[in-house]
Amino acid sequence: MVARADIPSPLQTAPFDDLDLDRDEDRKEWERRLMTLASTRLAGARARLERLSIIDADGNLVSRELPADMLPDSDTTLETG
């Protein structure tokens, strides 16, 4: 699998080893880092869903239809081995 440069890494972190979480301003900084990380991950997930045509630009589902293999009359089995 080839990594694409425009997709943020899922391994991004919000480190706190340089912060003293007993201090109010450091707790606020850590919360800011967490919110930034969460926003980045959400934007990446949304972009992926749009690329896969699962949602449109407004975040609405493109289709509510089930794939053929998930329909009640499908011959597909749940057994995997």
N, C-alpha and C positions, 0 to 999 in steps of 0.2 A: 504494500500500500504506500502510495506516495503522498507526503504531507504537502498541502497547498499553503502558500505564503499568506493568502488572504483570510485563512481560517485561524482564529486565535487558538493557542494551545490550551487544552483542557487542564493542563498542569500548572496554570498560573496560581499564585498564592497571595495571601495577605499576611506577610510575616509580622510578628510582633516582638521578636527577640531584641529589637533595639528600643522597645518601649517599656515603661514602668506602668503597668496597668492599675497601680494604686493611685496614680495621678490622674486627675480629671481630664487634663488636656491630652494625655497619652491615650486614655480610653476613647476620647473623641476622635483622635487620629486613627486608632485601630478601626473604629466603626466606619470612618471615612474610607479606609482601605478596603474593608469588607464590602461596603456599598459599591465601590468602584469595581471590585472583582465581580460582584453579583451582576452589575449592569453589563459588564463586558461579556459574561457568560450568557446572559439572557439575549443580548444582541446577536451573539454568535449562533445560539440555538434558533432564534427567529430567522436569521439569514439562511440557515440550513433548511428549515422547513419551507421557506419561500423557494429556494433553489430546487427542492424536491417536488415543488408544486403541490404541497399539502395545504399551505395557506396562501392567501393573496397578500398584496401590499398593505391591506387594512387589517390583517390578522384573521380574516374569516376563512373557514374551511373551503377549499376549492370544490370538494365533492363530499357528499354524505353517503355515497354508494360504497358498499363493501366490495373488496376484490372477489373475483369469481370463486377462488378457493375457500372463501369464508362464508359463502352463501349456504343456507340450510340444505339445499339439494346437491351440494358438492360431494364428489367422491373422495375428496381429500381426507386423510386419516390424521389423527392426533398422535398415533404411535410413531416413535422415532427410532426404534431399534429392534 
